[in-house]
Amino acid sequence: YFASGQSPIDVSLGDYYRAGDYGFAVVLRLDALSLTVAPLVAVLLLATSRFSANYLHREPGFIRFFLLTLTFAAGVFLLVLAGSFDVLYIGWEVVGLTSVLLVSFFHERAGPVRAGLRVLVTYRLCDVGLLLGVVWLHLSLHTAAYGDVFRALSQPQGGGHGAALPVTAVGLGLTLAAMGKSAQFPVGGWLPRAMEGPTASSAVFYGSLSVHAGVFLLLRAAPLIHHAPLVQVALALIGLTTAVMGALSGQVSA
């Protein structure tokens, strides 16, 4: 990456699905964003896993915990290193599924199961936005690769695919998905309930990684959001409202 003058590097690994002449490619991207976040993810997961080996020693479900944790790690790395929105979506869903299973890890109690269902419903509803965004990209550009999408956005209005791309609709869909994952108002009620899971997973997932997946998504889609003023206003209002609600909740809890 540095030898290439810090230009983004896309690595194609073939298609994960093909129907006729249309295929969905597995593309990974190495750039400033992914190469900054990926080592951070690795260090946090390593530290948490090392702590969990002692913390959960002789706990029922010990192997299940690490199976879910490593699956979560695979999903996060796929999300961070993805070179297209559809590959990111796959990692996004793996992260969501393992998060739900870890929240309800102590399934012999009713509380964790109810909390896990709350997380599942919130994720399912909000992830529709990301799915629709990916579908719109494929319908408009016949691709969801970051490089192709960002090049289309740079084309003059009235020519090429850029004019046909529903930037605002895609941006709002991505915003909805980010709201759910990052526990923004008004769908943030799942986050306190997620603490029903093991302490180690609550710390690394809902304190550092999973809850910031929505932030990563918005950073990755920044060139697209730049062309959608309505999405920018929505993000500002959602963030401001969440900050105020969080401050008020903290005062009440204290």
HUJOPE-V671736 format. One record per residue. N is the residue number from 1. RES is the residue in one small letter. PSI is psi in whole degrees, -180 to 180 (* if undefined). Layout:
# HUJOPE-V671736
n = (N,N)
res = (RES,RES)
psi = (PSI,PSI)
This chain:
# HUJOPE-V671736
n = (1,2,3,4,5,6,7,8,9,10,11,12,13,14,15,16,17,18,19,20,21,22,23,24,25,26,27,28,29,30,31,32,33,34,35,36,37,38,39,40,41,42,43,44,45,46,47,48,49,50,51,52,53,54,55,56,57,58,59,60,61,62,63,64,65,66,67,68,69,70,71,72,73,74,75,76,77,78,79,80,81,82,83,84,85,86,87,88,89,90,91,92,93,94,95,96,97,98,99,100,101,102,103,104,105,106,107,108,109,110,111,112,113,114,115,116,117,118,119,120,121,122,123,124,125,126,127,128,129,130,131,132,133,134,135,136,137,138,139,140,141,142,143,144,145,146,147,148,149,150,151,152,153,154,155,156,157,158,159,160,161,162,163,164,165,166,167,168,169,170,171,172,173,174,175,176,177,178,179,180,181,182,183,184,185,186,187,188,189,190,191,192,193,194,195,196,197,198,199,200,201,202,203,204,205,206,207,208,209,210,211,212,213,214,215,216,217,218,219,220,221,222,223,224,225,226,227,228,229,230,231,232,233,234,235,236,237,238,239,240,241,242,243,244,245,246,247,248,249,250,251,252,253,254)
res = (y,f,a,s,g,q,s,p,i,d,v,s,l,g,d,y,y,r,a,g,d,y,g,f,a,v,v,l,r,l,d,a,l,s,l,t,v,a,p,l,v,a,v,l,l,l,a,t,s,r,f,s,a,n,y,l,h,r,e,p,g,f,i,r,f,f,l,l,t,l,t,f,a,a,g,v,f,l,l,v,l,a,g,s,f,d,v,l,y,i,g,w,e,v,v,g,l,t,s,v,l,l,v,s,f,f,h,e,r,a,g,p,v,r,a,g,l,r,v,l,v,t,y,r,l,c,d,v,g,l,l,l,g,v,v,w,l,h,l,s,l,h,t,a,a,y,g,d,v,f,r,a,l,s,q,p,q,g,g,g,h,g,a,a,l,p,v,t,a,v,g,l,g,l,t,l,a,a,m,g,k,s,a,q,f,p,v,g,g,w,l,p,r,a,m,e,g,p,t,a,s,s,a,v,f,y,g,s,l,s,v,h,a,g,v,f,l,l,l,r,a,a,p,l,i,h,h,a,p,l,v,q,v,a,l,a,l,i,g,l,t,t,a,v,m,g,a,l,s,g,q,v,s,a)
psi = (-47,-33,-25,11,26,35,141,138,120,129,115,130,25,-168,139,-13,139,136,106,-127,-2,128,158,110,147,107,130,147,130,113,-173,-39,-52,-37,-12,-43,-38,-47,-36,-44,-44,-44,-44,-43,-38,-47,-42,-41,-40,-41,-40,-29,-35,-40,-38,16,128,14,135,134,18,-50,-38,-39,-47,-31,-45,-38,-44,-33,-41,-43,-43,-42,-42,-44,-37,-40,-44,-40,1,146,6,161,-28,-34,-40,-39,-38,-49,-37,-43,-36,-43,-44,-44,-47,-32,-44,-44,-31,-33,-40,27,-44,71,-7,-11,147,-34,-52,-35,-44,-40,-42,-40,-37,-43,-44,-47,-43,-48,-44,-45,-45,-31,-16,-35,-44,-41,-46,-38,-44,-42,-44,-39,-43,-39,-35,-43,-8,25,157,13,138,-48,-45,-41,-46,-33,-39,-35,-29,-9,150,147,137,-4,152,-164,-21,-37,-28,-13,121,80,-45,-44,-45,-43,-41,-36,-44,-36,-43,-44,-42,-36,-45,-47,-36,10,50,158,135,20,26,5,-18,-24,-49,-34,-23,-15,-4,-18,179,146,-41,-46,-35,-38,-50,-30,-60,-6,-18,-48,-64,-42,-18,3,-36,-38,-44,-42,-44,-37,-41,-35,13,-43,-34,-44,-29,-28,8,86,-36,-39,-39,-43,-43,-43,-42,-44,-42,-45,-43,-45,-42,-41,-43,-45,-40,-41,-44,-40,-40,-39,-41,-42,-37,*)
